[in-house]
């Protein structure tokens, strides 16, 4: 029987240092890097070793595996390079580097490439054949996981207690109808010494009356859409239009019935503080590769898990009786469905999140009907537009009409004899990146048009026009101007971090060739694998219902601003 051991190069050694600091540590990153590196230098100093390369992850939680941390991933890639420039790797704090079973998933790579891994806890290099070394590092991984879980539990318990007994405002955006106010120095002496202030909620004079109106009209028998339509018709800005800086991803043209329903179901309007309405849920990133770790998603908790303060802690906009009656009415209007916490049966939608409506620009929703997958956009039913936009009542597109021509196009552009041409086109599109410039010019033009209209509205008001009508015009124009300003801010060029830079031609070619024969995979893949393949290829589609055409684009790098696509005619199988 043979065993593979880590070779011991001749001293003195050249070392690469690895460390990590996360935002949870409440520690200055440079200070953390210095003390971790100090421990590493104290370990290798007696041997005459020197650190020649630094790999230090900032803002990365320990729960992320090495493959998903930028600097750790770069270090693993350097191990495979014969000209790596270092002989060994040293870690100053294993609890910062390894979490759970990450050591067992990572160390075999060091053994394979014959790169020694030094840690202070074993006094030097880890021996691959020493069970004690393996046990020590595995214990530190378990301690790291336990520490993180204890911190999470203590934080959750403390926040629940502060909400229940003190009614303290724990951060987050204030609900529509309220704004933040100063309540004095922070109760923690250390934070108060640093100038931190305790904050709370107070009624917003502009939006609080709107909240009262919504509850009043709902109890009078108005539906959520009728309420939204009345607010839009009266020129009252929706929550996203009222605060466009914090809602750049929302549609600001009109009130949505979901926004009205969210207000009706929020118990904070009774003057009590509420916490734990949502929770972070960790799910496996890839169920076929557990070593890739978890991804965190926000999920709604059932009402029995909400933490509600015992006392009224801020000015209520409605009383408890009004809120209780509203919830009773809402429950009678809810359509029958699965019980809270019970998952619905998930149908496979090959283009989930990738298909946009060409009329309004919103992502079309998956809809299963008569054993067929459809995508639909019901913009007028979700937003009270008051005839501000010409949009069909329903935009429907059957998935089966689109998949075959889409697969034929993908098989054509990614066929082996056209692969070089496709790579050239995608690389050229990455360099051109004309999208943000066009969007910026369009937003600036919208702002200029709104300024012209505002001047005309004021002139009409001075000339004696109906004040109520002109005020409505001004409110509508100001809402459109604020939306254009948010679009302009979102498209203003900002310095991009290194991971978000466009892929080079060689990187694009490597990705496509690593995927193998895409022509065969596209036509023969089962639905689940095909959906994942579309996602990996960065497929984006835009459906024009008037012409019954879909514009298809492929973005291997999601940050590419310009990409060439092809229009595909769909409808009745053609």
N, C-alpha and C positions, 0 to 999 in steps of 0.2 A: 504494500500500500504506500502510495506516495502522498505527500502533503505539500501544499503551496505555502511558503513563508515569505515574509517581507524581507527583501535584501537590505543589508546595512551598508550604505555607501561609506566611503572613507571620510573621516573628519578632517577639518571642520566642515559643517554642512551649511548650505544655503536654504533658508526656510521661507515658506509662504505662511503668513499669519491669517487666521480666520476668526472673526467675531461677529456679534449681532446685538443690536439694541432695538427694542420695539417702542411704540408710542405708549404702551401700557406701563413702562418702567418709570415714567415721570422723571426722566434723567436726561441731562444734556448729552447728545450723541457723542460729541468729541471727548467729553470727560469719561464716558463709558468706554470708548475705544482706547483711550490712554491707559486706564487701569487694567483692562483685559490684555492689552499688548504688554503692559508692565509685567504681568504674571508670566506671559509667554517668554519674555526676554530673561526673566529670572530663572526660568527652567533651562533655556538653551545656553545661557551665558557661560557656565562652567566648562562647556564643551567647545567654546570658541565659535559657536554658530551665530549667524547673523540673519536678520529678516530682510529679504530683498523684494518681497511682494506683499501687498496688503489686500485682503478681501474682507470687507466689513459691510454687512447688510444693515440698513437704517430703516426703521418703520415697518419691519417685517415680523409678524408674530411667530413665536417658536413653533406653533402648531403647523406652519407651512413646511412641507418636506423640502429637502435641499434642491430638488429639481425646479421648485417654484419660487425660490429666493434668487434674485438677480446675481449677487456676488457669489453665493454658494454654487449656483449653476455654472458660473464662469470658472470657478475653481475646479469643479468636476470636469469641465471641458479641457482645462489646462492639464489635468492629469494624463490625458490621452496624447498630449503633444510631447514628442521626444525633446523638443527644444524649449521646454517649459521655463527654463531659467532658474529653477529651484530643485533641491534634492529631497526635501521633506516638508511636511505641513505641521504647524504648531497651533494649538487652540488654548486660549487663556482660561476659558470658563466653559466646561462641557455642558453645564445646565443651560447655558445660552445657545449652545450649538445644536444639541440633540434633545428631542422630545419624544416620549413614548418609545417606539421601536425603531426610530430613525437611525440609530447607530447600526443596528443589524442590517438595515437596508443600504447603508452608505459605505461602511467600512470594507466590504468585499471589493469595491472599486479601487481603494487604496492598495489592497493586497494584490489585485490583478495587475495594476500598473507599477507595482513594486515601489510605492512611495510611502515611506514611514509616516505615521501619524503620532505626534507627540502631544501628551496632555499632562498637566501637573499632578493629577491624582494618581498616576502610576509612576511618576518620577522620570519619565522619558518616553521612548517609543512604545506603542502598544504591540504586544506580541500576539500574532494571529493564532498561535497554538497554545496560548496561556488562558485557561478557563477563568482564572481569577481576574485577568484583565477584562475579558468579555463580560463577566458578571458585574464588575465595578461600573463599566460604562453603561450597561443595561440598567443598573440601579439608578444612576444619575438621570437617565432618560425617564424612568418612572417617577423620580423625585420632581423632575421638571414638569411632568404632566400633572402630578398631584399639587404642586405649587400653583399652577395656573387654575386648576379647578377650585382650590381653596380661595384664591383671590376673587374668582367669579362668584362663589357662594357668599363670601363676606360682603362683596359690593352689592349683590342683589338683595341680601338681607337688610343691609343698612339703608338702601334706597327705599325698600318697602316700608321700613319703620319710619323713615323721615316723611314719607307720603301719608301714612296712616295716622300717625300721632301729631305731626307738626304741620302737615299740609304744605311742605316746602316745594317750591318750584324747582324742578330738577333739570331744567334745560330743555332744549328743543325749540321749535318754532311755536310762537303763541298761536292759539286757535283764532280763526277768523272771528272778529268781534272784540278781540282784546289786543292790548299792546303791553310791552314790558315797562315796568316802573322800578325805581330804586327803593329798596326797603331798609337801607342802612348797611353798616359794616358786616362782613361775613362772620358767622358765629364761630368759625374755626380761627383761633388766635393767630396761627401761622399764616393763614391765607389773608386774614384781615391786615396783618402787618405788611403783606405784599400789595395791599391796595385792592384786594378782591371785595366785591360788594354782593350783598344778597339781593336777588331780584324776584319780582312777582308779577302778577297780572292785574291790569286795570282796564275798564271798558274803553274801547276806541270810539271817540265821538262820531267818526265817519261810518263805521261798520256795525257798531253795537245795535243801532236801530234796525238795521237790515236783518240781524239775527232774530230780534223780537218779531219783526214782520213775518219771517218765515214760519216761526212756531205758531203765530196767530192765524195765518192763512191756512196752515195745515190742519189745525183743529177746527177750522170753519168748513172743511171738506175739500179743499184744493188738493190736487195731486202734486207730486214732486215736479213733474214736467210743467204743469200749469203755473206753479210758483216760479220756476226757472224762466218760463216765457214772460211772465209779468215783470220780473226783475230786469230781464234783458230789454224789454220794450220800454221800461222807464229809464233806461240809460245808466243803471247801477252797475259799476264794474264788478266782474266776478272776482273770487278770491285770487285767482292767478293774475288778473289784470290789475287788481289793487296793489299787489306786491310782485311785479314782474321780475325783479332782480332775484328773488328766491324761487321763482317758478319759471325758469326759461324753457323748460320742457313741456309746459302746459299750454293748451289752447286758450287764448285770452279773448277770443271773439265774442263769447257769450257764456251764459250760465249753463252748466251741465246739471242734469237731474241727479247725478251721483254726488255732486258737490252739495246740493240741497239735502240729500239723504244723509251725508256725512255730518252735516251740521245738526240735523234732527236727532242723530244718535249719539251726540257727544255730551256726556254728563258734566263736563267742566262748566257748562253754561249755568249750572245750578249753584255755582260758587265754590264747589269742592274741587280739590286737586285729584287728578287721576293719573295712575302710572301702571305700566305693565300691560297696556292694551296690545302691544306687539312683543315678540320675542325673537331672538336670534336662533335660528335652527341650522345645525351643521349637517350637511348631506355629502355623501361621497362624490367626489368630482367625477370619478370613473369607476363604476362597479366592477369592471374587469381588471383594474389596476389599483388596488387598495393603497399602494405606496405613494400615489399622487396626493393622498390626503383628502381633506374636506373643503367644501365651499360653504360660506355662510349666507343664508337667505332670511329675510324678515317674514314672519308669519303672524297672522292675527290670532290672539288668544280668545278663548270663549269668555263671556262676561263674568263667569264665576271666578276667574283668575285675575280680574282687574283689581288693583289696589286703589281704593277711594278713601279720601280723608274723612275722618269722623265729623269734623267741624267745617263750617263755611270759612274759607280763608281768603277769598277775593270777592269783589262785588258781583252778585249773581245777576244774570240778564233775564232769567226766568225762574219761577219757583218750582219746588219739588213736585207739586201736584200737576203743573203743566207738563213737566218732563215725563212723569209717569203716564199720564193720559196719552202723550205722544207715542211712547213706546208701545202701549197697548194697541193703538191704531196701526202702527207700523207692523206689528206682529200679525195682525189680521190681513194685511195687504201683501205679506211676503208669499211668494210662490212656493209651493211644496217642493222640497228638495231633501238631500241627505241631512241627517242630524249634524249639529256642530261637532267638528273634529273628525267626521267620517269623510274620507276622500271619495270624490267622484271617480267613476271609471274614466280613465284617460285614453282617448282615442289618439291614434298616430296621425299627426299632421306633418307632412313632409316639409312644408314651407312655413312652419310656425315662426312668427315674428319677422319674416323676411319679405312679406308682400304688403305693399302700400297702396292706398287708394289714390289714384291720379287726380281726383277732384279736390279732396281736402288735405291729402298728404298724411293722413293717419294710418297706422298699422291696421290691416284688416284682421278681423277676428275669425278664428276657426269655428266652424259650425257643422255638426254631423246630422245629416238628414237622409232618410231612406237608404241607409247603409252606404252613404257616399260622403266624402269630405268636401266641404265648401268653405269658402272664405267670403266674409260679408263685411260691409261697412254701413252702419245705420246712423250716420252722423246726425240727420235731423231728429231722430228719436232720442238721441243722447244729449244733444245741445239745443237749447232754445235760441234759434238764430233770428227769429222775427224777419224772415225773408231777406237776410243779409247776404246769403250765399246761395247760388243755384246748385243744388245737390239732389240727385235722385233720392227718393225715400229709402230705397234699399239698393246697394250695389252687391251683386252676387257673382262669384266665379267658382266653377266646379274645379276641383283639384285635378281630376282625370283629364280635363281638356288641356291642361297646361304641362303636365309632367312629361308626356311623350315628346312634344316639340322641344321642351327644355333639355331633356336627356340627349336628343339628337344633336342639339347645338353644342352641348358640353362634349359629347363624344367627338364632334367634328373639330372643335378648337383645341382639344387636349389629346387628339390622336398623335401617335408617335412621329409621323412625318410632318406634322404642323407644330410640334411642341416648341421648337426654337422660335418660330414666328410669334406664337402666343406669348412666350417669355419676353420677347423684345417689346411687344405691345404693352404688356403689363409694367415692364420696367420704365418705358417711356412715359406711361400715364403717371407713374409714381413721381417722376422728375418734374412733369408739367404741373400737376396739382392745381388746376385752375379753379376748383370749386369754391374755396373760401373767398377768393377775390371777387368772383361773380356775386356771391351772397352778400358780401360787404357792400358792393356798389348798389345792389338792389335795396338793401336796408337803408342806405343813405338817401336814395331816391324817395323811399317811402316817407322818411322823416321830413324831407324838403316839401313833399306834397302835403303832408299833414300841417306843416307850418303855414303854407299858403292857404289851406282851408280854414285854419283857426283865425287867420287874419280876416278872411272873408266873413266868417261867422260873427266876429266882433263888430265888423262894419255893419252887418245886417242888424245886429242888436242896437247899435247906435242910431240906425235909420228908422227904428220903430217897429221892427218885426216882433212877433209873438215871443216873449221872453222864455216861456216854458219850452217851446219848440226849439229855439236857438240853444238853450241850455242843454237839451238832449243831443243836439248836433255836436256841441262842443265836447260833451262827455264821450261820445262815440269816437270822435277824432282823436281826443287825448288818449283813449284806450289803444287805438291803432298806433299812435306815435310811441307809446310806451312799449308796445309789442315790438315795433321796429328797433327801438333802442336796445331791447334785450337781445334781439337777433344780431345787432351790430356788435354788442359786447361779446356774444358767444362766438362770433366769427373773427374777432380781432386776433391777429397772430400773436401767440404766446410762446415763450421758450419751451420746447418740448423735451422731456427726459429721454435719455438714450434708448430705453426699450420701445418708445413709440415712434422712432425714426422709420422712414419708409425702407422696405426691403430692397437690397441691391439685386442686380440681375442674377448674380451667382446664387444668392440666397433663394430667390424665387425658383430658379431652375432646380436647386437642390431639393426644395420642398415638393415640387411636382414629380421629380424622378423618384423620390423616396416613397411617393404614394403608389408607385407601380403603374400597371396598365389601367388608367382611368376609364378608357373606353369600355372594357369588360366589366369593371366594377360598377359603373353607372347603370348599365342595363341589367345586370344580374343580381345586384344587391337587394336584400330584403328591405321592407319599409323602414325599420329602425336604423339599419346601417346606411340606407340612402339618405335619410334625414340628417344623420351625422356627417355624411359626405358633403351634402349641400352646405352645412354649417362650416366645415373645414375649408371649403372653396370660397367662402364668403359670398354666397349667392344673395343678391338683392334684386327685388322685382318691383315694378311700378305699373299698375293696371289702369289703362284708360278705357272706361266703359263705353264712351261714345264711339271710339274707333275699334273697340274689342281687340286691343293690342296690349302686350306686356313688354316693357323695356327690362331686359335682363342684364345684370352686371355681376362680375366676379371680382372680389377684393380679397386676395390672399392675406394682405395686411389690412386690418380694419381701419388703419389711420390714413389709407390712401384717399386723397381727395378727388382724384379723377380716374375714371376707369371706363374703358370702352365696353359698350353693351350691344345687344342685338334686339330689335323689336320682333316679337313673335305674335302672330295673329291667333286668337283663341276664340272659341264659341262653337258649340254644337259639334265638337270633335274635329273641326277643320284646323 
